[in-house]
Amino acid sequence: MKAIQVKYLPCTNTKGSRWKAFAEGGNQVTLSYDHALNAEDNARVAAQALIDKLQWRCSICGSGGLPNGDYVFTLGVSANA
């Protein structure tokens, strides 16, 4: 089973708020905060963006929060994989 961890990155003097999704092997993607979505939905979009970037043939099958405030998404094999 694979998992993706998503961390909220607050704004800085030069960048707006962002979401960073990362997984094993140093794979990562960073997206801007979409203010039309809530925090969990922003995290889910970032996780899906990493899945798409890596062309993994899987889907998000579970999610949860970690004590440090990060989100984690577990992945399952897609039916058409």
All heavy atoms as a GROMACS GRO file, in nm:
protein
  608
    1MET      N    1   0.083  -0.118   0.000
    1MET     CA    2   0.000   0.000   0.000
    1MET      C    3   0.088   0.124   0.000
    1MET      O    4   0.189   0.130   0.069
    1MET     CB    5  -0.091   0.000   0.122
    1MET     CG    6  -0.177   0.124   0.131
    1MET     SD    7  -0.289   0.126   0.270
    1MET     CE    8  -0.413   0.014   0.211
    2LYS      N    9   0.049   0.223  -0.080
    2LYS     CA   10   0.121   0.349  -0.085
    2LYS      C   11   0.043   0.454  -0.007
    2LYS      O   12  -0.077   0.442   0.013
    2LYS     CB   13   0.137   0.395  -0.229
    2LYS     CG   14   0.229   0.309  -0.312
    2LYS     CD   15   0.244   0.367  -0.451
    2LYS     CE   16   0.327   0.279  -0.539
    2LYS     NZ   17   0.466   0.306  -0.532
    3ALA      N   18   0.114   0.560   0.033
    3ALA     CA   19   0.050   0.671   0.101
    3ALA      C   20   0.115   0.801   0.055
    3ALA      O   21   0.232   0.804   0.015
    3ALA     CB   22   0.062   0.657   0.251
    4ILE      N   23   0.037   0.908   0.061
    4ILE     CA   24   0.086   1.042   0.029
    4ILE      C   25   0.060   1.130   0.150
    4ILE      O   26  -0.051   1.130   0.204
    4ILE     CB   27   0.015   1.099  -0.095
    4ILE    CG1   28   0.050   1.016  -0.219
    4ILE    CG2   29   0.052   1.246  -0.115
    4ILE    CD1   30  -0.027   1.057  -0.343
    5GLN      N   31   0.160   1.204   0.190
    5GLN     CA   32   0.146   1.299   0.300
    5GLN      C   33   0.138   1.439   0.240
    5GLN      O   34   0.210   1.472   0.145
    5GLN     CB   35   0.265   1.289   0.394
    5GLN     CG   36   0.249   1.370   0.521
    5GLN     CD   37   0.359   1.339   0.623
    5GLN    OE1   38   0.427   1.237   0.614
    5GLN    NE2   39   0.374   1.427   0.719
    6VAL      N   40   0.049   1.521   0.294
    6VAL     CA   41   0.029   1.657   0.242
    6VAL      C   42   0.044   1.756   0.356
    6VAL      O   43  -0.020   1.743   0.460
    6VAL     CB   44  -0.109   1.673   0.175
    6VAL    CG1   45  -0.125   1.813   0.119
    6VAL    CG2   46  -0.129   1.569   0.065
    7LYS      N   47   0.129   1.855   0.334
    7LYS     CA   48   0.161   1.955   0.435
    7LYS      C   49   0.119   2.094   0.387
    7LYS      O   50   0.142   2.130   0.272
    7LYS     CB   51   0.311   1.953   0.461
    7LYS     CG   52   0.361   2.053   0.562
    7LYS     CD   53   0.512   2.038   0.579
    7LYS     CE   54   0.561   2.103   0.705
    7LYS     NZ   55   0.510   2.045   0.826
    8TYR      N   56   0.060   2.171   0.478
    8TYR     CA   57   0.026   2.310   0.449
    8TYR      C   58   0.149   2.397   0.469
    8TYR      O   59   0.218   2.386   0.571
    8TYR     CB   60  -0.087   2.357   0.542
    8TYR     CG   61  -0.112   2.505   0.535
    8TYR    CD1   62  -0.178   2.559   0.425
    8TYR    CD2   63  -0.071   2.591   0.636
    8TYR    CE1   64  -0.202   2.696   0.417
    8TYR    CE2   65  -0.093   2.726   0.629
    8TYR     CZ   66  -0.160   2.779   0.520
    8TYR     OH   67  -0.182   2.913   0.512
    9LEU      N   68   0.177   2.482   0.372
    9LEU     CA   69   0.290   2.576   0.381
    9LEU      C   70   0.232   2.718   0.384
    9LEU      O   71   0.170   2.762   0.287
    9LEU     CB   72   0.383   2.561   0.260
    9LEU     CG   73   0.442   2.423   0.239
    9LEU    CD1   74   0.516   2.416   0.106
    9LEU    CD2   75   0.534   2.386   0.353
   10PRO      N   76   0.248   2.789   0.496
   10PRO     CA   77   0.190   2.924   0.506
   10PRO      C   78   0.260   3.021   0.412
   10PRO      O   79   0.370   2.995   0.362
   10PRO     CB   80   0.213   2.962   0.652
   10PRO     CG   81   0.325   2.876   0.698
   10PRO     CD   82   0.319   2.750   0.618
   11CYS      N   83   0.196   3.135   0.390
   11CYS     CA   84   0.254   3.234   0.299
   11CYS      C   85   0.383   3.292   0.358
   11CYS      O   86   0.406   3.290   0.478
   11CYS     CB   87   0.154   3.346   0.270
   11CYS     SG   88   0.105   3.442   0.412
   12THR      N   89   0.466   3.340   0.268
   12THR     CA   90   0.592   3.408   0.304
   12THR      C   91   0.588   3.548   0.244
   12THR      O   92   0.486   3.588   0.186
   12THR     CB   93   0.713   3.331   0.250
   12THR    OG1   94   0.712   3.338   0.107
   12THR    CG2   95   0.714   3.186   0.295
   13ASN      N   96   0.698   3.619   0.252
   13ASN     CA   97   0.705   3.752   0.191
   13ASN      C   98   0.699   3.747   0.039
   13ASN      O   99   0.665   3.846  -0.026
   13ASN     CB  100   0.833   3.825   0.233
   13ASN     CG  101   0.828   3.869   0.377
   13ASN    OD1  102   0.722   3.885   0.435
   13ASN    ND2  103   0.944   3.887   0.437
   14THR      N  104   0.732   3.632  -0.018
   14THR     CA  105   0.739   3.622  -0.164
   14THR      C  106   0.644   3.520  -0.225
   14THR      O  107   0.625   3.520  -0.346
   14THR     CB  108   0.882   3.585  -0.208
   14THR    OG1  109   0.919   3.462  -0.147
   14THR    CG2  110   0.981   3.694  -0.168
   15LYS      N  111   0.584   3.432  -0.144
   15LYS     CA  112   0.495   3.328  -0.197
   15LYS      C  113   0.367   3.322  -0.116
   15LYS      O  114   0.367   3.343   0.005
   15LYS     CB  115   0.563   3.191  -0.191
   15LYS     CG  116   0.684   3.179  -0.280
   15LYS     CD  117   0.744   3.041  -0.271
   15LYS     CE  118   0.868   3.030  -0.357
   15LYS     NZ  119   0.932   2.901  -0.347
   16GLY      N  120   0.259   3.288  -0.184
   16GLY     CA  121   0.132   3.269  -0.116
   16GLY      C  122   0.127   3.134  -0.047
   16GLY      O  123   0.220   3.053  -0.057
   17SER      N  124   0.017   3.106   0.023
   17SER     CA  125  -0.001   2.978   0.090
   17SER      C  126  -0.001   2.866  -0.013
   17SER      O  127  -0.051   2.882  -0.125
   17SER     CB  128  -0.133   2.976   0.166
   17SER     OG  129  -0.135   3.078   0.262
   18ARG      N  130   0.055   2.751   0.026
   18ARG     CA  131   0.069   2.638  -0.066
   18ARG      C  132   0.042   2.507   0.007
   18ARG      O  133   0.043   2.501   0.129
   18ARG     CB  134   0.212   2.635  -0.124
   18ARG     CG  135   0.249   2.761  -0.195
   18ARG     CD  136   0.398   2.780  -0.215
   18ARG     NE  137   0.487   2.740  -0.108
   18ARG     CZ  138   0.531   2.819  -0.010
   18ARG    NH1  139   0.492   2.942  -0.001
   18ARG    NH2  140   0.614   2.775   0.082
   19TRP      N  141   0.024   2.402  -0.072
   19TRP     CA  142   0.012   2.265  -0.022
   19TRP      C  143   0.118   2.181  -0.090
   19TRP      O  144   0.130   2.181  -0.213
   19TRP     CB  145  -0.127   2.209  -0.055
   19TRP     CG  146  -0.234   2.276   0.024
   19TRP    CD1  147  -0.306   2.387  -0.014
   19TRP    CD2  148  -0.279   2.242   0.153
   19TRP    NE1  149  -0.392   2.422   0.085
   19TRP    CE2  150  -0.380   2.334   0.189
   19TRP    CE3  151  -0.246   2.141   0.244
   19TRP    CZ2  152  -0.446   2.328   0.310
   19TRP    CZ3  153  -0.313   2.136   0.365
   19TRP    CH2  154  -0.412   2.229   0.397
   20LYS      N  155   0.196   2.108  -0.011
   20LYS     CA  156   0.302   2.023  -0.063
   20LYS      C  157   0.264   1.877  -0.038
   20LYS      O  158   0.246   1.836   0.076
   20LYS     CB  159   0.434   2.054   0.006
   20LYS     CG  160   0.549   1.968  -0.038
   20LYS     CD  161   0.674   2.007   0.037
   20LYS     CE  162   0.792   1.918   0.003
   20LYS     NZ  163   0.911   1.957   0.077
   21ALA      N  164   0.251   1.801  -0.146
   21ALA     CA  165   0.223   1.658  -0.137
   21ALA      C  166   0.352   1.583  -0.165
   21ALA      O  167   0.424   1.616  -0.260
   21ALA     CB  168   0.116   1.619  -0.238
   22PHE      N  169   0.383   1.484  -0.081
   22PHE     CA  170   0.506   1.408  -0.101
   22PHE      C  171   0.485   1.263  -0.065
   22PHE      O  172   0.398   1.226   0.012
   22PHE     CB  173   0.622   1.470  -0.024
   22PHE     CG  174   0.597   1.497   0.122
   22PHE    CD1  175   0.640   1.408   0.218
   22PHE    CD2  176   0.530   1.611   0.164
   22PHE    CE1  177   0.618   1.432   0.353
   22PHE    CE2  178   0.508   1.636   0.298
   22PHE     CZ  179   0.552   1.546   0.393
   23ALA      N  180   0.572   1.180  -0.125
   23ALA     CA  181   0.564   1.035  -0.106
   23ALA      C  182   0.705   0.979  -0.110
   23ALA      O  183   0.803   1.052  -0.126
   23ALA     CB  184   0.478   0.971  -0.216
   24GLU      N  185   0.712   0.847  -0.098
   24GLU     CA  186   0.841   0.779  -0.097
   24GLU      C  187   0.929   0.820  -0.214
   24GLU      O  188   0.880   0.862  -0.318
   24GLU     CB  189   0.818   0.628  -0.100
   24GLU     CG  190   0.750   0.582  -0.229
   24GLU     CD  191   0.719   0.435  -0.230
   24GLU    OE1  192   0.787   0.358  -0.162
   24GLU    OE2  193   0.624   0.397  -0.299
   25GLY      N  194   1.058   0.812  -0.194
   25GLY     CA  195   1.153   0.839  -0.301
   25GLY      C  196   1.175   0.986  -0.331
   25GLY      O  197   1.232   1.019  -0.433
   26GLY      N  198   1.126   1.075  -0.246
   26GLY     CA  199   1.145   1.216  -0.268
   26GLY      C  200   1.052   1.278  -0.370
   26GLY      O  201   1.070   1.393  -0.410
   27ASN      N  202   0.952   1.203  -0.414
   27ASN     CA  203   0.856   1.256  -0.511
   27ASN      C  204   0.767   1.358  -0.443
   27ASN      O  205   0.716   1.335  -0.333
   27ASN     CB  206   0.770   1.142  -0.567
   27ASN     CG  207   0.852   1.043  -0.644
   27ASN    OD1  208   0.925   1.080  -0.735
   27ASN    ND2  209   0.843   0.917  -0.607
   28GLN      N  210   0.746   1.473  -0.511
   28GLN     CA  211   0.664   1.577  -0.451
   28GLN      C  212   0.605   1.670  -0.555
   28GLN      O  213   0.651   1.676  -0.668
   28GLN     CB  214   0.746   1.659  -0.351
   28GLN     CG  215   0.861   1.734  -0.413
   28GLN     CD  216   0.944   1.808  -0.310
   28GLN    OE1  217   0.924   1.793  -0.190
   28GLN    NE2  218   1.035   1.891  -0.356
   29VAL      N  219   0.503   1.743  -0.514
   29VAL     CA  220   0.440   1.846  -0.595
   29VAL      C  221   0.389   1.953  -0.499
   29VAL      O  222   0.349   1.921  -0.386
   29VAL     CB  223   0.327   1.789  -0.684
   29VAL    CG1  224   0.211   1.739  -0.603
   29VAL    CG2  225   0.280   1.890  -0.786
   30THR      N  226   0.394   2.080  -0.540
   30THR     CA  227   0.345   2.189  -0.457
   30THR      C  228   0.244   2.269  -0.537
   30THR      O  229   0.269   2.307  -0.652
   30THR     CB  230   0.462   2.280  -0.414
   30THR    OG1  231   0.560   2.201  -0.346
   30THR    CG2  232   0.413   2.390  -0.321
   31LEU      N  233   0.127   2.293  -0.476
   31LEU     CA  234   0.020   2.368  -0.541
   31LEU      C  235  -0.019   2.488  -0.456
   31LEU      O  236  -0.011   2.484  -0.333
   31LEU     CB  237  -0.105   2.280  -0.558
   31LEU     CG  238  -0.093   2.153  -0.640
   31LEU    CD1  239  -0.225   2.079  -0.640
   31LEU    CD2  240  -0.050   2.184  -0.781
   32SER      N  241  -0.067   2.593  -0.522
   32SER     CA  242  -0.118   2.709  -0.451
   32SER      C  243  -0.246   2.674  -0.377
   32SER      O  244  -0.322   2.586  -0.420
   32SER     CB  245  -0.147   2.823  -0.549
   32SER     OG  246  -0.030   2.865  -0.613
   33TYR      N  247  -0.270   2.743  -0.268
   33TYR     CA  248  -0.393   2.726  -0.190
   33TYR      C  249  -0.511   2.774  -0.273
   33TYR      O  250  -0.509   2.885  -0.327
   33TYR     CB  251  -0.382   2.808  -0.061
   33TYR     CG  252  -0.487   2.775   0.042
   33TYR    CD1  253  -0.454   2.704   0.156
   33TYR    CD2  254  -0.617   2.818   0.027
   33TYR    CE1  255  -0.549   2.675   0.252
   33TYR    CE2  256  -0.714   2.790   0.122
   33TYR     CZ  257  -0.679   2.718   0.234
   33TYR     OH  258  -0.774   2.689   0.328
   34ASP      N  259  -0.614   2.692  -0.289
   34ASP     CA  260  -0.736   2.730  -0.359
   34ASP      C  261  -0.837   2.774  -0.255
   34ASP      O  262  -0.892   2.692  -0.182
   34ASP     CB  263  -0.788   2.612  -0.441
   34ASP     CG  264  -0.911   2.646  -0.522
   34ASP    OD1  265  -0.975   2.750  -0.497
   34ASP    OD2  266  -0.946   2.567  -0.612
   35HIS      N  267  -0.863   2.903  -0.246
   35HIS     CA  268  -0.950   2.956  -0.141
   35HIS      C  269  -1.096   2.919  -0.160
   35HIS      O  270  -1.178   2.942  -0.071
   35HIS     CB  271  -0.931   3.107  -0.129
   35HIS     CG  272  -0.795   3.144  -0.080
   35HIS    ND1  273  -0.759   3.138   0.052
   35HIS    CD2  274  -0.684   3.182  -0.147
   35HIS    CE1  275  -0.633   3.173   0.066
   35HIS    NE2  276  -0.584   3.200  -0.054
   36ALA      N  277  -1.131   2.862  -0.274
   36ALA     CA  278  -1.267   2.814  -0.297
   36ALA      C  279  -1.291   2.679  -0.230
   36ALA      O  280  -1.405   2.634  -0.218
   36ALA     CB  281  -1.295   2.804  -0.446
   37LEU      N  282  -1.182   2.613  -0.185
   37LEU     CA  283  -1.191   2.481  -0.122
   37LEU      C  284  -1.156   2.491   0.026
   37LEU      O  285  -1.084   2.582   0.067
   37LEU     CB  286  -1.094   2.384  -0.190
   37LEU     CG  287  -1.110   2.362  -0.340
   37LEU    CD1  288  -0.999   2.273  -0.392
   37LEU    CD2  289  -1.247   2.305  -0.372
   38ASN      N  290  -1.202   2.393   0.104
   38ASN     CA  291  -1.159   2.386   0.244
   38ASN      C  292  -1.022   2.317   0.251
   38ASN      O  293  -0.968   2.272   0.150
   38ASN     CB  294  -1.264   2.316   0.331
   38ASN     CG  295  -1.285   2.170   0.296
   38ASN    OD1  296  -1.195   2.103   0.245
   38ASN    ND2  297  -1.403   2.118   0.323
   39ALA      N  298  -0.968   2.311   0.371
   39ALA     CA  299  -0.832   2.258   0.388
   39ALA      C  300  -0.820   2.114   0.341
   39ALA      O  301  -0.726   2.079   0.268
   39ALA     CB  302  -0.789   2.270   0.534
   40GLU      N  303  -0.912   2.028   0.382
   40GLU     CA  304  -0.902   1.887   0.343
   40GLU      C  305  -0.914   1.869   0.192
   40GLU      O  306  -0.842   1.788   0.132
   40GLU     CB  307  -1.005   1.802   0.414
   40GLU     CG  308  -0.987   1.654   0.387
   40GLU     CD  309  -1.076   1.564   0.470
   40GLU    OE1  310  -1.148   1.613   0.557
   40GLU    OE2  311  -1.070   1.442   0.446
   41ASP      N  312  -1.003   1.945   0.130
   41ASP     CA  313  -1.017   1.935  -0.016
   41ASP      C  314  -0.892   1.985  -0.088
   41ASP      O  315  -0.852   1.928  -0.189
   41ASP     CB  316  -1.140   2.010  -0.064
   41ASP     CG  317  -1.270   1.940  -0.024
   41ASP    OD1  318  -1.267   1.820   0.008
   41ASP    OD2  319  -1.375   2.008  -0.027
   42ASN      N  320  -0.830   2.092  -0.037
   42ASN     CA  321  -0.703   2.138  -0.094
   42ASN      C  322  -0.597   2.029  -0.083
   42ASN      O  323  -0.522   2.005  -0.179
   42ASN     CB  324  -0.654   2.263  -0.020
   42ASN     CG  325  -0.698   2.391  -0.086
   42ASN    OD1  326  -0.647   2.429  -0.190
   42ASN    ND2  327  -0.795   2.458  -0.024
   43ALA      N  328  -0.590   1.963   0.032
   43ALA     CA  329  -0.493   1.856   0.051
   43ALA      C  330  -0.520   1.740  -0.045
   43ALA      O  331  -0.427   1.684  -0.104
   43ALA     CB  332  -0.496   1.807   0.195
   44ARG      N  333  -0.647   1.706  -0.064
   44ARG     CA  334  -0.684   1.598  -0.156
   44ARG      C  335  -0.645   1.632  -0.300
   44ARG      O  336  -0.594   1.547  -0.374
   44ARG     CB  337  -0.833   1.568  -0.145
   44ARG     CG  338  -0.880   1.451  -0.231
   44ARG     CD  339  -1.027   1.422  -0.208
   44ARG     NE  340  -1.051   1.372  -0.075
   44ARG     CZ  341  -1.044   1.245  -0.039
   44ARG    NH1  342  -1.011   1.154  -0.129
   44ARG    NH2  343  -1.068   1.208   0.085
   45VAL      N  344  -0.666   1.756  -0.341
   45VAL     CA  345  -0.628   1.800  -0.476
   45VAL      C  346  -0.477   1.787  -0.493
   45VAL      O  347  -0.429   1.742  -0.599
   45VAL     CB  348  -0.677   1.944  -0.503
   45VAL    CG1  349  -0.614   2.002  -0.628
   45VAL    CG2  350  -0.829   1.947  -0.513
   46ALA      N  351  -0.400   1.825  -0.392
   46ALA     CA  352  -0.254   1.813  -0.400
   46ALA      C  353  -0.212   1.667  -0.411
   46ALA      O  354  -0.123   1.632  -0.490
   46ALA     CB  355  -0.190   1.880  -0.280
   47ALA      N  356  -0.276   1.580  -0.332
   47ALA     CA  357  -0.244   1.437  -0.339
   47ALA      C  358  -0.275   1.382  -0.478
   47ALA      O  359  -0.195   1.307  -0.536
   47ALA     CB  360  -0.321   1.360  -0.232
   48GLN      N  361  -0.390   1.420  -0.533
   48GLN     CA  362  -0.427   1.373  -0.666
   48GLN      C  363  -0.331   1.426  -0.772
   48GLN      O  364  -0.297   1.356  -0.867
   48GLN     CB  365  -0.570   1.413  -0.700
   48GLN     CG  366  -0.620   1.354  -0.831
   48GLN     CD  367  -0.623   1.203  -0.829
   48GLN    OE1  368  -0.682   1.141  -0.740
   48GLN    NE2  369  -0.560   1.139  -0.928
   49ALA      N  370  -0.282   1.549  -0.755
   49ALA     CA  371  -0.185   1.605  -0.849
   49ALA      C  372  -0.056   1.523  -0.849
   49ALA      O  373   0.006   1.503  -0.954
   49ALA     CB  374  -0.156   1.751  -0.814
   50LEU      N  375  -0.014   1.476  -0.732
   50LEU     CA  376   0.106   1.392  -0.725
   50LEU      C  377   0.081   1.258  -0.793
   50LEU      O  378   0.167   1.209  -0.867
   50LEU     CB  379   0.151   1.373  -0.580
   50LEU     CG  380   0.280   1.293  -0.562
   50LEU    CD1  381   0.397   1.358  -0.634
   50LEU    CD2  382   0.312   1.278  -0.414
   51ILE      N  383  -0.034   1.200  -0.771
   51ILE     CA  384  -0.070   1.074  -0.838
   51ILE      C  385  -0.063   1.093  -0.989
   51ILE      O  386  -0.006   1.011  -1.061
   51ILE     CB  387  -0.211   1.027  -0.795
   51ILE    CG1  388  -0.211   0.984  -0.649
   51ILE    CG2  389  -0.260   0.913  -0.885
   51ILE    CD1  390  -0.350   0.963  -0.591
   52ASP      N  391  -0.121   1.202  -1.036
   52ASP     CA  392  -0.122   1.230  -1.181
   52ASP      C  393   0.019   1.254  -1.234
   52ASP      O  394   0.055   1.203  -1.340
   52ASP     CB  395  -0.211   1.350  -1.211
   52ASP     CG  396  -0.358   1.326  -1.178
   52ASP    OD1  397  -0.398   1.209  -1.161
   52ASP    OD2  398  -0.431   1.425  -1.168
   53LYS      N  399   0.099   1.331  -1.161
   53LYS     CA  400   0.236   1.361  -1.204
   53LYS      C  401   0.319   1.234  -1.219
   53LYS      O  402   0.395   1.218  -1.314
   53LYS     CB  403   0.303   1.453  -1.102
   53LYS     CG  404   0.449   1.480  -1.130
   53LYS     CD  405   0.512   1.564  -1.020
   53LYS     CE  406   0.662   1.578  -1.041
   53LYS     NZ  407   0.726   1.655  -0.934
   54LEU      N  408   0.302   1.141  -1.123
   54LEU     CA  409   0.380   1.018  -1.125
   54LEU      C  410   0.317   0.909  -1.211
   54LEU      O  411   0.373   0.801  -1.226
   54LEU     CB  412   0.400   0.968  -0.982
   54LEU     CG  413   0.476   1.064  -0.890
   54LEU    CD1  414   0.478   1.011  -0.747
   54LEU    CD2  415   0.616   1.086  -0.941
   55GLN      N  416   0.199   0.937  -1.264
   55GLN     CA  417   0.124   0.842  -1.347
   55GLN      C  418   0.100   0.710  -1.275
   55GLN      O  419   0.109   0.603  -1.336
   55GLN     CB  420   0.194   0.822  -1.482
   55GLN     CG  421   0.204   0.949  -1.562
   55GLN     CD  422   0.274   0.930  -1.695
   55GLN    OE1  423   0.339   0.831  -1.722
   55GLN    NE2  424   0.261   1.030  -1.782
   56TRP      N  425   0.072   0.719  -1.146
   56TRP     CA  426   0.038   0.600  -1.069
   56TRP      C  427  -0.101   0.555  -1.107
   56TRP      O  428  -0.192   0.638  -1.120
   56TRP     CB  429   0.044   0.628  -0.920
   56TRP     CG  430   0.183   0.637  -0.863
   56TRP    CD1  431   0.300   0.605  -0.923
   56TRP    CD2  432   0.218   0.684  -0.733
   56TRP    NE1  433   0.405   0.626  -0.839
   56TRP    CE2  434   0.359   0.675  -0.722
   56TRP    CE3  435   0.147   0.732  -0.625
   56TRP    CZ2  436   0.427   0.712  -0.607
   56TRP    CZ3  437   0.214   0.770  -0.510
   56TRP    CH2  438   0.354   0.759  -0.501
   57ARG      N  439  -0.120   0.427  -1.124
   57ARG     CA  440  -0.251   0.372  -1.158
   57ARG      C  441  -0.319   0.328  -1.029
   57ARG      O  442  -0.324   0.210  -0.996
   57ARG     CB  443  -0.235   0.258  -1.257
   57ARG     CG  444  -0.173   0.308  -1.387
   57ARG     CD  445  -0.170   0.202  -1.489
   57ARG     NE  446  -0.310   0.168  -1.520
   57ARG     CZ  447  -0.348   0.102  -1.625
   57ARG    NH1  448  -0.260   0.062  -1.712
   57ARG    NH2  449  -0.475   0.074  -1.644
   58CYS      N  450  -0.366   0.428  -0.954
   58CYS     CA  451  -0.430   0.402  -0.826
   58CYS      C  452  -0.528   0.515  -0.796
   58CYS      O  453  -0.536   0.612  -0.870
   58CYS     CB  454  -0.325   0.392  -0.715
   58CYS     SG  455  -0.227   0.541  -0.696
   59SER      N  456  -0.600   0.500  -0.688
   59SER     CA  457  -0.693   0.605  -0.646
   59SER      C  458  -0.684   0.621  -0.495
   59SER      O  459  -0.639   0.530  -0.424
   59SER     CB  460  -0.835   0.570  -0.688
   59SER     OG  461  -0.874   0.448  -0.631
   60ILE      N  462  -0.728   0.734  -0.448
   60ILE     CA  463  -0.730   0.760  -0.304
   60ILE      C  464  -0.842   0.677  -0.243
   60ILE      O  465  -0.957   0.683  -0.287
   60ILE     CB  466  -0.752   0.910  -0.277
   60ILE    CG1  467  -0.633   0.990  -0.331
   60ILE    CG2  468  -0.774   0.936  -0.129
   60ILE    CD1  469  -0.653   1.140  -0.330
   61CYS      N  470  -0.809   0.597  -0.143
   61CYS     CA  471  -0.911   0.512  -0.081
   61CYS      C  472  -0.932   0.545   0.066
   61CYS      O  473  -1.025   0.493   0.127
   61CYS     CB  474  -0.879   0.365  -0.102
   61CYS     SG  475  -0.728   0.309  -0.025
   62GLY      N  476  -0.850   0.629   0.124
   62GLY     CA  477  -0.868   0.668   0.263
   62GLY      C  478  -0.790   0.793   0.293
   62GLY      O  479  -0.699   0.831   0.220
   63SER      N  480  -0.830   0.861   0.401
   63SER     CA  481  -0.761   0.983   0.439
   63SER      C  482  -0.770   1.002   0.590
   63SER      O  483  -0.856   0.943   0.656
   63SER     CB  484  -0.819   1.104   0.367
   63SER     OG  485  -0.953   1.125   0.407
   64GLY      N  486  -0.681   1.085   0.640
   64GLY     CA  487  -0.683   1.114   0.783
   64GLY      C  488  -0.586   1.225   0.815
   64GLY      O  489  -0.512   1.273   0.729
   65GLY      N  490  -0.590   1.267   0.939
   65GLY     CA  491  -0.502   1.372   0.986
   65GLY      C  492  -0.394   1.317   1.076
   65GLY      O  493  -0.415   1.218   1.146
   66LEU      N  494  -0.279   1.380   1.073
   66LEU     CA  495  -0.167   1.342   1.158
   66LEU      C  496  -0.157   1.440   1.275
   66LEU      O  497  -0.207   1.553   1.266
   66LEU     CB  498  -0.037   1.342   1.077
   66LEU     CG  499  -0.031   1.242   0.961
   66LEU    CD1  500   0.097   1.263   0.882
   66LEU    CD2  501  -0.040   1.101   1.012
   67PRO      N  502  -0.091   1.401   1.384
   67PRO     CA  503  -0.080   1.490   1.500
   67PRO      C  504  -0.015   1.625   1.469
   67PRO      O  505  -0.046   1.725   1.534
   67PRO     CB  506   0.007   1.410   1.598
   67PRO     CG  507  -0.017   1.268   1.562
   67PRO     CD  508  -0.036   1.268   1.412
   68ASN      N  509   0.071   1.632   1.368
   68ASN     CA  510   0.137   1.758   1.336
   68ASN      C  511   0.053   1.848   1.245
   68ASN      O  512   0.097   1.955   1.204
   68ASN     CB  513   0.274   1.732   1.271
   68ASN     CG  514   0.264   1.668   1.135
   68ASN    OD1  515   0.157   1.632   1.088
   68ASN    ND2  516   0.378   1.652   1.070
   69GLY      N  517  -0.069   1.805   1.210
   69GLY     CA  518  -0.158   1.885   1.126
   69GLY      C  519  -0.155   1.849   0.979
   69GLY      O  520  -0.236   1.899   0.902
   70ASP      N  521  -0.063   1.763   0.938
   70ASP     CA  522  -0.057   1.718   0.800
   70ASP      C  523  -0.173   1.623   0.772
   70ASP      O  524  -0.234   1.568   0.863
   70ASP     CB  525   0.074   1.644   0.771
   70ASP     CG  526   0.195   1.735   0.769
   70ASP    OD1  527   0.180   1.857   0.789
   70ASP    OD2  528   0.306   1.683   0.749
   71TYR      N  529  -0.202   1.606   0.645
   71TYR     CA  530  -0.300   1.507   0.601
   71TYR      C  531  -0.225   1.389   0.541
   71TYR      O  532  -0.114   1.404   0.490
   71TYR     CB  533  -0.393   1.566   0.494
   71TYR     CG  534  -0.488   1.669   0.546
   71TYR    CD1  535  -0.454   1.803   0.550
   71TYR    CD2  536  -0.614   1.632   0.594
   71TYR    CE1  537  -0.542   1.898   0.599
   71TYR    CE2  538  -0.703   1.726   0.642
   71TYR     CZ  539  -0.666   1.859   0.645
   71TYR     OH  540  -0.753   1.953   0.694
   72VAL      N  541  -0.288   1.272   0.545
   72VAL     CA  542  -0.231   1.155   0.480
   72VAL      C  543  -0.342   1.087   0.401
   72VAL      O  544  -0.458   1.081   0.444
   72VAL     CB  545  -0.166   1.058   0.581
   72VAL    CG1  546  -0.268   0.998   0.675
   72VAL    CG2  547  -0.088   0.949   0.511
   73PHE      N  548  -0.307   1.042   0.281
   73PHE     CA  549  -0.401   0.974   0.192
   73PHE      C  550  -0.345   0.838   0.156
   73PHE      O  551  -0.231   0.828   0.110
   73PHE     CB  552  -0.424   1.059   0.066
   73PHE     CG  553  -0.489   1.191   0.096
   73PHE    CD1  554  -0.412   1.301   0.122
   73PHE    CD2  555  -0.627   1.202   0.101
   73PHE    CE1  556  -0.471   1.423   0.152
   73PHE    CE2  557  -0.686   1.323   0.132
   73PHE     CZ  558  -0.609   1.434   0.158
   74THR      N  559  -0.423   0.734   0.180
   74THR     CA  560  -0.382   0.600   0.142
   74THR      C  561  -0.435   0.571   0.003
   74THR      O  562  -0.539   0.624  -0.038
   74THR     CB  563  -0.433   0.495   0.241
   74THR    OG1  564  -0.574   0.506   0.254
   74THR    CG2  565  -0.366   0.514   0.378
   75LEU      N  566  -0.362   0.490  -0.070
   75LEU     CA  567  -0.394   0.463  -0.210
   75LEU      C  568  -0.422   0.316  -0.232
   75LEU      O  569  -0.358   0.231  -0.172
   75LEU     CB  570  -0.276   0.508  -0.298
   75LEU     CG  571  -0.224   0.649  -0.273
   75LEU    CD1  572  -0.102   0.676  -0.360
   75LEU    CD2  573  -0.331   0.752  -0.294
   76GLY      N  574  -0.514   0.290  -0.320
   76GLY     CA  575  -0.547   0.154  -0.359
   76GLY      C  576  -0.537   0.140  -0.509
   76GLY      O  577  -0.546   0.239  -0.583
   77VAL      N  578  -0.518   0.021  -0.556
   77VAL     CA  579  -0.507  -0.005  -0.700
   77VAL      C  580  -0.641   0.023  -0.766
   77VAL      O  581  -0.746  -0.021  -0.718
   77VAL     CB  582  -0.463  -0.151  -0.726
   77VAL    CG1  583  -0.460  -0.179  -0.876
   77VAL    CG2  584  -0.329  -0.177  -0.662
   78SER      N  585  -0.639   0.097  -0.876
   78SER     CA  586  -0.761   0.126  -0.951
   78SER      C  587  -0.814  -0.001  -1.016
   78SER      O  588  -0.737  -0.089  -1.053
   78SER     CB  589  -0.734   0.232  -1.058
   78SER     OG  590  -0.700   0.353  -1.001
   79ALA      N  591  -0.943  -0.005  -1.034
   79ALA     CA  592  -1.007  -0.122  -1.096
   79ALA      C  593  -0.959  -0.143  -1.239
   79ALA      O  594  -0.953  -0.255  -1.287
   79ALA     CB  595  -1.158  -0.106  -1.094
   80ASN      N  596  -0.922  -0.032  -1.308
   80ASN     CA  597  -0.878  -0.046  -1.447
   80ASN      C  598  -0.724  -0.047  -1.459
   80ASN      O  599  -0.672  -0.022  -1.564
   80ASN     CB  600  -0.938   0.065  -1.532
   80ASN     CG  601  -0.903   0.203  -1.480
   80ASN    OD1  602  -0.834   0.217  -1.378
   80ASN    ND2  603  -0.953   0.305  -1.546
   81ALA      N  604  -0.656  -0.077  -1.350
   81ALA     CA  605  -0.509  -0.080  -1.353
   81ALA      C  606  -0.458  -0.210  -1.412
   81ALA      O  607  -0.520  -0.310  -1.409
   81ALA     CB  608  -0.453  -0.064  -1.213
   0.00000   0.00000   0.00000
